[in-house]
Structure formats: structure tokens, C-alpha cells
Amino acid sequence: CRDSADPVGRLVLMMLGEPRDEERFRRSDLICTALQLTNHWQDLRRDLAERDRIYVPADANPIERFEERFRATVAKGHSCDATFFAESRTLVRSLVERTWPLFEEGSTLVDTLAPRSRPVVWLFLQGGVRTLRQIELWNCETALHRPYLSKFTKLLLVGQARLMAWRLRGAPAPVAAPLAG
């Protein structure tokens, strides 16, 4: 995440004309890391089936023979191993729980941004937050299914961002002093 997702967030802030401030960058990094991790938890099956990759940290994987069992499940498209599904849901739940604090701390970035930047960053943040919540609503079952945001939810988020932009027109920018950590 440090070398791929995080630099994208920093570039977005710079493109939006935000001050180059280490605390803003740190908060942006938290959001971008959380977004990347959310994508990994959402795409467990797809990453294995289409890319032959498993993005589960070794320190978070207590499941015996996880990779072997996961590959067999994805290859078949189903599994009769109820224990594996219970264990994989527990694993994904633990990964989701590790991701929430990143979104929560990173979300404090939004209020420090110029009014024209807030809706853009808020939209990225909320897309990730809603996706992570969707994973939870699917009972953390991503070994065979990919939780996703509906078109309606996406339109709702874009509408909310547009409303935020409209409300913030003419609002004063936050003080440009460096943020305290």
C-alpha cells in the first residue's frame, strides 16, 4: 500500500491544490491504505481465480492449509467444507476489523481540506467505507462472492458529494497552517 495506493492519494491532494503537509499526507495514506485493503478483502476469490494471488497477511492467517483449501473451493466454485467457510469468514472479519481504524483516523482529513477538495476526498472515503460495510453485511463471505455497491448506492454517494460541493461554495478555506499530529 505504501508504494502503490498511498502515492495516489498524495497526488490527488496535490492535483487539488492542497498544501503539501505531512499530517495531511499521513491521513491521506491511512485512507488509501484502507481503500486498498478493502479491495483485497472484497476480491479474495477474484484475485485468486484471475490473478493467482492471495492478499492475506501471513500474520493474520490462522487457518490451517488456508491456501490449499481456498484454491480447491475457488476451483470448484463451491465447497462442502463448512469449517473452511466459518474459518474464512472469521479471517475476513478480523481483516475488516483491522481496516476500520484506518478509515476512521483518515476521515479526519476531510475537514482540513479546502471546500472544493472536500467532496472529492469524501467520495473516495465513503466509497471505501460503504464497501467495507457491504463486506460485513455479506457476513464477510468473500471466498466465493464479491460484495459490491449497487448502482443506486453509487449514484446516492455522487449526489451527496455534489450536494456537499454546492453547500460549500463560497465557504472559507481552513487555515493553511500545518496540522498537528
Legacy VTK file of the C-alpha trace (Angstrom):
# vtk DataFile Version 3.0
C-alpha trace
ASCII
DATASET POLYDATA
POINTS 181 float
0.000 0.000 0.000
2.868 2.346 0.830
4.284 2.080 -2.674
1.085 1.868 -4.718
-2.100 3.204 -3.114
-0.672 5.870 -0.811
1.183 7.861 -3.504
-2.060 8.095 -5.499
-3.766 9.856 -2.594
-0.868 12.278 -2.248
-1.032 13.024 -5.981
-4.777 13.663 -5.738
-4.199 16.145 -2.903
-1.509 17.934 -4.910
-3.703 17.997 -8.032
-6.459 19.545 -5.934
-4.002 22.260 -4.871
-3.887 21.266 -1.213
-0.843 22.351 0.801
1.951 19.773 0.958
1.690 18.958 4.616
2.996 15.765 6.219
-0.018 15.404 8.503
-2.437 15.679 5.575
-0.334 13.171 3.667
-0.358 10.817 6.673
-4.161 10.972 6.884
-4.451 10.506 3.132
-2.151 7.473 3.400
-4.476 5.978 6.021
-7.468 6.372 3.702
-5.607 4.983 0.682
-4.258 2.013 2.618
-7.767 1.284 3.901
-9.162 1.544 0.359
-6.557 -0.894 -0.977
-7.096 -3.361 1.868
-10.875 -3.146 1.430
-10.406 -4.016 -2.221
-8.287 -7.024 -1.257
-10.890 -8.306 1.245
-13.670 -7.717 -1.315
-11.827 -9.552 -4.095
-10.424 -12.633 -2.346
-11.975 -15.037 -4.852
-11.372 -12.876 -7.916
-7.726 -12.212 -7.053
-7.092 -15.938 -6.754
-9.142 -17.006 -9.790
-7.995 -14.258 -12.179
-4.568 -13.249 -10.871
-3.389 -16.313 -8.930
-2.802 -14.085 -5.896
-3.905 -14.227 -2.293
-3.637 -10.944 -0.399
-3.999 -12.170 3.159
-1.237 -11.158 5.562
0.583 -14.201 6.910
0.292 -12.903 10.475
-3.496 -12.706 10.110
-3.983 -16.200 8.719
-4.627 -18.768 11.460
-6.365 -21.183 9.088
-4.502 -24.426 8.640
-3.856 -25.149 4.961
-5.812 -21.981 4.018
-4.273 -21.568 0.581
-4.792 -25.217 -0.373
-8.399 -25.228 0.835
-9.136 -21.829 -0.696
-7.748 -22.871 -4.097
-9.892 -26.037 -4.053
-13.006 -24.024 -3.157
-12.461 -21.448 -5.909
-11.657 -24.135 -8.489
-14.916 -25.992 -7.713
-16.989 -22.841 -7.293
-18.343 -24.264 -4.068
-17.210 -26.221 -1.052
-18.663 -28.883 1.151
-16.172 -27.833 3.832
-18.409 -25.864 6.207
-15.493 -25.477 8.584
-13.492 -23.675 5.905
-16.300 -21.165 5.316
-16.699 -20.474 9.016
-12.936 -20.064 9.357
-12.629 -17.894 6.243
-15.460 -15.613 7.410
-13.701 -15.278 10.766
-10.470 -14.447 8.946
-12.118 -11.815 6.726
-13.934 -10.366 9.747
-10.573 -9.928 11.508
-9.161 -8.231 8.396
-12.167 -5.913 8.202
-11.745 -5.032 11.876
-8.098 -4.143 11.212
-9.186 -1.830 8.394
-11.861 0.235 10.169
-9.416 2.252 12.327
-7.550 3.337 9.187
-10.736 4.761 7.676
-11.757 6.335 10.974
-8.476 8.134 11.605
-8.016 9.032 7.956
-11.517 10.522 7.736
-10.339 13.478 9.831
-8.542 14.668 6.679
-11.779 15.787 5.003
-12.492 18.747 7.313
-8.942 20.082 6.875
-9.286 20.456 3.112
-10.347 23.401 1.011
-14.098 23.412 0.293
-13.625 22.401 -3.354
-11.462 19.404 -2.330
-13.689 18.041 0.421
-16.365 16.420 -1.778
-13.746 14.643 -3.900
-11.892 13.117 -0.959
-15.171 12.447 0.894
-16.435 10.481 -2.134
-13.335 8.250 -2.222
-13.571 7.736 1.527
-17.285 6.924 1.530
-16.946 4.516 -1.400
-14.471 2.512 0.660
-16.423 2.776 3.899
-19.613 1.605 2.206
-17.792 -1.280 0.520
-16.258 -2.410 3.803
-19.712 -2.211 5.408
-21.090 -4.264 2.498
-18.496 -6.964 3.205
-19.783 -7.063 6.781
-23.391 -7.225 5.580
-22.438 -10.245 3.416
-21.222 -11.891 6.642
-17.605 -11.473 5.462
-18.216 -14.143 2.799
-15.772 -13.219 0.047
-14.325 -16.666 -0.671
-16.981 -17.265 -3.349
-18.816 -13.958 -3.707
-17.806 -10.355 -4.317
-19.741 -7.803 -2.267
-20.271 -4.610 -4.258
-22.044 -1.284 -4.161
-25.243 -1.100 -6.155
-25.664 1.486 -8.899
-28.201 3.223 -6.674
-25.693 3.473 -3.810
-23.032 4.838 -6.161
-25.466 7.428 -7.526
-26.500 8.347 -3.993
-22.874 8.912 -2.975
-22.157 11.035 -6.047
-25.336 13.018 -5.341
-24.273 13.592 -1.747
-20.835 14.753 -2.895
-22.444 17.155 -5.378
-24.725 18.492 -2.640
-21.703 18.952 -0.379
-19.897 20.856 -3.144
-22.927 23.075 -3.659
-23.245 23.801 0.078
-19.535 24.573 0.403
-19.477 27.107 -2.436
-18.052 30.301 -1.036
-17.117 28.682 2.274
-13.798 29.888 3.656
-10.824 27.566 3.294
-9.406 26.136 6.511
-6.360 27.857 7.946
-3.357 26.732 5.892
-1.130 26.211 8.918
0.374 22.721 9.251
-1.833 20.270 11.069
-0.881 18.962 14.462
-0.426 15.170 14.627
LINES 1 182
181 0 1 2 3 4 5 6 7 8 9 10 11 12 13 14 15 16 17 18 19 20 21 22 23 24 25 26 27 28 29 30 31 32 33 34 35 36 37 38 39 40 41 42 43 44 45 46 47 48 49 50 51 52 53 54 55 56 57 58 59 60 61 62 63 64 65 66 67 68 69 70 71 72 73 74 75 76 77 78 79 80 81 82 83 84 85 86 87 88 89 90 91 92 93 94 95 96 97 98 99 100 101 102 103 104 105 106 107 108 109 110 111 112 113 114 115 116 117 118 119 120 121 122 123 124 125 126 127 128 129 130 131 132 133 134 135 136 137 138 139 140 141 142 143 144 145 146 147 148 149 150 151 152 153 154 155 156 157 158 159 160 161 162 163 164 165 166 167 168 169 170 171 172 173 174 175 176 177 178 179 180
